[in-house]
Amino acid sequence: MKTLHIAPGYSAGGTLKVAIREAGRTDEVLRWPDDLNCGPIDPGDPEQRAAWWDWGEDWDLAAELLAFWERVTGAEERLVVWFSRHAATELAFFLAWADRMGTGPTTSSM
């Protein structure tokens, strides 16, 4: 069975992608596009988050967040979530993940 690795940000995702390739694996790495360490997180609405981050650039955060959740909820692969409980942004991501995904068949790694 294939594995879909979930990374708590672009930097972590890039590092994880390199590590997976160096291990000789071809698993996909999906990177969380937001930093929940700051800004409004309740109710977790993608449009609300995007409006808060509005830097006036061509960055459609709401679309990226929706695409992320669509990919995850439609995944047929085994999901592995990577995060550190010592990094505020990663822990905030994992708490949002747990709130959204509940207690599904996910393997989490710290």
C-alpha positions in Angstrom: 0.0 0.0 0.0 1.2 3.5 -0.9 1.7 6.1 1.8 0.8 9.8 1.7 3.0 11.7 4.1 1.5 14.9 5.6 4.0 17.7 6.5 3.1 20.7 8.6 4.5 23.3 6.2 6.5 24.0 3.1 9.9 23.8 4.8 9.2 20.5 6.7 7.6 19.1 3.5 10.7 19.9 1.4 13.0 18.2 4.0 10.7 15.2 4.3 10.5 14.9 0.5 14.3 14.7 0.3 14.5 12.2 3.1 11.9 10.0 1.5 13.7 10.1 -1.9 17.1 9.3 -0.2 15.4 6.3 1.4 14.6 5.1 -2.1 10.8 5.6 -1.7 8.4 7.3 -4.1 5.7 8.2 -1.6 3.9 11.5 -2.1 4.4 14.3 0.4 1.6 16.7 0.9 2.5 20.1 2.5 0.2 22.1 4.7 0.1 25.6 3.3 -0.7 27.6 6.4 0.8 28.7 9.7 -1.7 28.2 12.5 0.7 29.5 15.0 -0.9 33.0 14.6 -4.2 34.5 13.4 -7.8 33.2 13.8 -8.1 29.4 13.8 -11.7 29.0 14.9 -13.8 28.0 13.1 -11.0 27.1 10.7 -12.8 28.5 7.6 -10.3 28.7 4.6 -11.7 32.1 3.5 -11.3 33.6 6.9 -7.7 32.4 7.1 -6.9 33.7 3.7 -8.5 37.1 4.5 -6.4 37.3 7.6 -3.1 36.5 5.7 -4.0 38.8 2.8 -0.6 40.2 1.6 -2.0 41.5 -1.6 -0.1 38.9 -3.6 -1.3 36.3 -6.1 -1.6 33.7 -3.4 -4.9 31.9 -3.1 -4.5 30.4 0.3 -8.2 29.5 0.6 -7.9 27.4 -2.6 -4.8 25.7 -1.3 -6.4 24.9 2.0 -9.5 23.4 0.3 -7.3 21.4 -2.0 -5.3 20.1 0.9 -8.4 18.9 2.8 -9.9 17.4 -0.4 -6.7 15.4 -1.1 -6.5 14.2 2.5 -10.2 13.2 2.9 -10.2 11.5 -0.5 -6.9 9.6 0.0 -6.8 5.9 -0.5 -3.2 5.7 0.7 -2.1 5.2 4.3 -1.8 8.6 5.9 1.3 9.5 8.0 1.3 12.9 9.7 4.7 14.3 10.7 5.0 17.0 13.3 7.0 18.1 16.3 5.3 19.0 19.6 8.2 21.4 20.2 7.4 23.7 17.3 4.3 25.8 17.8 3.3 26.0 14.2 3.6 22.2 13.8 1.7 21.4 17.0 -1.0 23.9 16.0 -1.3 22.1 12.7 -1.6 18.7 14.3 -4.3 19.9 16.7 -6.2 21.3 13.7 -5.7 18.0 12.0 -6.9 16.0 15.0 -10.0 18.3 15.3 -10.8 17.9 11.6 -9.9 14.3 11.0 -10.9 12.8 14.4 -9.7 9.3 15.2 -9.3 7.8 11.8 -6.7 5.3 10.6 -3.8 7.8 10.7 -0.4 7.0 11.9 1.2 10.1 13.5 4.9 10.7 14.0 6.6 13.1 16.3 
